[in-house]
């Protein structure tokens, strides 16, 4: 059997981080069976039947997010809205077979029904008043909806691939609307029809859809269709144990991208957010495809830990080729450096990236740390650097400047030797010279080894930055 999974987001906003994990799990399950089983396909369906809330901007954000994460899909993305005629066809098939009926309740009646249920402390459900009623009694001027004639006795059972055997009493399921009065399908009907027609074998989605799954199974059975297997994923919670929401910080994939997280790192972190493979934390894409299975998905809600994500991202940054990181950082620097962008910034960054990437957990942090390489003169100073460059420090730099200018070869080793000789000759600690030197050359008080920095900047740029600082003191 060829495994067919799908990701079916509603285009009403950004690609939520929880939805991204759902897409990842569906993608991995299909890819695993494609490579190690009898075949697998991963489909994308945009559930855009809610025309008032669906936007093209949201569709574009979802597709862009999936592509950035490297979650490609088979075939063309399907628009659910394009299939409303097929959804209506199935609703009328159910009606003709006696498995559905027309309901002529007015909006006022439905509201009274809801209010009465709330007053009595009962769940708000349709009471079935048109279930066996003669349509000849229909009030004039009311367009009917089509409702499923749900099974009212016994129970519906799901052998969930994550949670195991779960049941619900059929008396807890009402006669849901399949087709609205205007002829448009509801979510419940459209999802079932599309999943059936797409030959979906496994529905992998959040645990908040469990009740939907019980209700949708009623449609499968009424139509005599083979239902897919269900796997419900525990939700993602924030550090406080509450369901992940905007108040916990960024929850959209595009925000993590803007904040400098790598797609490989985000996927690795989301993979481990509810699924495990022994004690493995860093898992490559190929390993994930090989190892992934629903049997290793936990039943408890996972807690999103931003610090852990940053740590994983730092690992991936260190493993990324220097040239690739330069390509990722340069656009950020060009956008942020208002004071000018050095023509040889790319060369400097390439030379300094090996050490820079050891200190960064995000691309934003990496760009910030690398900015001094790309900035044109005069270099801006942060407050700590300016404080470091007091009168005594500038005096030492003035004396050191000529010694540095005479260093042959302009190598880190030669520059350090000259600086140490000056410090020893003037009876000051090396830090009393090196730290002001760092402030003058980088505009900050933290950087890679300052002598390595000087070698990368080159003789003219290094001496020019020193001259800028010394001239400003006059």
C-alpha positions, 0 to 999 in steps of 0.5 A: 500500500502506498502511504498518502499523507496531507497537510491541509492548512486554512489560509487565514494567517501565518504558518503557525509553528504547531502547524509546521510540526504537523506538516513535518511529521506528515512529510517525514512519514510519507518520505519514510515509506517512499524510501523504506516501504511500499511507497509514499506521497505527501500532498498539500491542500489549502482549505480555503472554503471560508472566503471571508477569512481566507487570503492570498497573502496567507496562502503565499505565506504558508507556501513560502514557509513550507518551501523554506523548511524544505517540505516539498509536496507531490503534485500541485497544491489543491484548493479546496474551494475549487471542489465545492461542486464535488462537495455538494454532490456528495451531500446530495448523495447522502440526502438521496440515500436517506443518510441526510435530511433538510433542516429548515430551522430559522436563525432565531430557532437555532439561537433559542436552542443554544440559549436553552442548552446553556441555561440547562447546563447542557452541551450546545448541540442541534436537537434533531427537530427536523430529522424525521419531519415532513418537508411539507411543513417547511416555513416559507422563505427559509432556505434549508441546510442539509444535515447528516443523519448521524448514528445516535446509538452505540459508540464510535471507535478510533484506533489512534496511532498515537493515543490508542483505542479511543471512543465517544458515545454517539449520543454526544454527536449531533446531526452536523450541517453538511451543506449550508443554505447558500449551497456551500459545504462545511469544513466537515464535509469538504475535508472528508470528501477531499481526503477520500478523493485524494486517497489519503491513507493516514490523517496526522494532525493535532489532538484538538481535531479528535472530536472532528475525527469522530464526527467525520467518521460518521460521513465515511460510514454513511457513504460506505467509504474506507476511512483512513487511519488517524494519528492525533499529535499532542499540542505544543505548550509554552514554558508555562504549560499553557497552549502555545500562543502569541503571548509566548512570543513568536509563533509564526514560521516567518518570524523565526526566519526573520530572527535568524533561525536556520530551517534545518535547525527549526525542523530538527527542533520541531521533530524532537518536540513530541517525537524521540529516537533514543537520546539523539538530539541532533538528527539530520534530514536523512536520519529523520526520514529513515527513523521516523515513525508514529510509534515514537510520538509521545502522548503528552504535550510538548513544551516549546523551549526557545533557549533549546531551539537557540542552542540547536540553531547554534549547532547548525550554524557551526556546521554550516559552511562559511561561504553559505553563512556569508551569503546569509549574513550579507543581506542582513548587514546591507539592510542594517548598516546605515553608515556605509558598507565596505566594498571588501566586506564579503572578503573580510567576512569569509576570512573571519567567519570560522571564528565568528560562527563559534559565538553565535546562536542565530543569524541575527546575532552572527550579523551583529557580531560581524558588523564591524568587518562590514562597516565603513570608516569611521566606525561607530562606537557603542557605549562600553567601547567609548568608555574604554577609550579614555585618555590613558587608553588613547595615549597608549594607542597613540604610542602603539600605532607606530609600532604596529605600522612597522610590523612586517607581513601584518600577521596576527602573530607579528601584531601580537608580538609587537603589542606584547613588547610594547606592554612589557616595555611600558610596564602595563598589562596586555589587557590594558592595551588589547582592550582599547585596541579592540574598542578602536578596531571593532567599536565594541568590547567583545570580538574574536581574537583582536590580532586575528581581527587586525590581520583580516582587516589588513594594515591600511584599514586597521591603522585607519581605524586607529587614526580615526579614534586618535583624531577624534580625541584631539 
